[in-house]
């Protein structure tokens, strides 16, 4: 579950929304009354959702959005006029007066989106440095010349050994190179 930060200039509004979320099973990481407090809380967390008003004593929601870490999404709670005039398409907006079920469903939808992004990021192959790629290529070429393997077979050999040993491919390639040198 994502971290939730509730930020409203009036503490009683922030606490009301926090209570609604807590009753619905969400963990509220912070309750803030200024943009600066919100940013400080967001920077201490790894990502999540900021539920906020359109203005604070120190900044507007657009500034807050600009300074938020990229792994945060924003849910703006504002008047219908502010929601229709918002310039940033990535900001989700709920109009006042706020309905409890709409708030909970919107947070649920945003959580789902965050979970999907995280899953996609984990599914992407790890980017290797040039030095790491060279070590793997060198190990492949040694296997190809000494064991008469094709490049594909050498790659599969390193992959299989890496999975069997519980090491990554670079470490396995280094072991193969050290064994072949000895």
Buried (B, 14 or more C-beta within 10 A) or exposed (E): EBBBBBBBBEEEBBBBBBEBBEEBEBEBBBBBBBBBBBBEBBEEBEBBBBBBBBBBEBBEBBBBBEBBEEBBBBBBBBEEEBBEEBEEEEBBBBBEEBEEEEBBEBBEEBBEBBEEEBEEEEEEEEEBEEEBBEBBBBBBEBBBEEEEBEEEBBBEBBEEBBEEEEBBBBBBBBBBBEEBEE
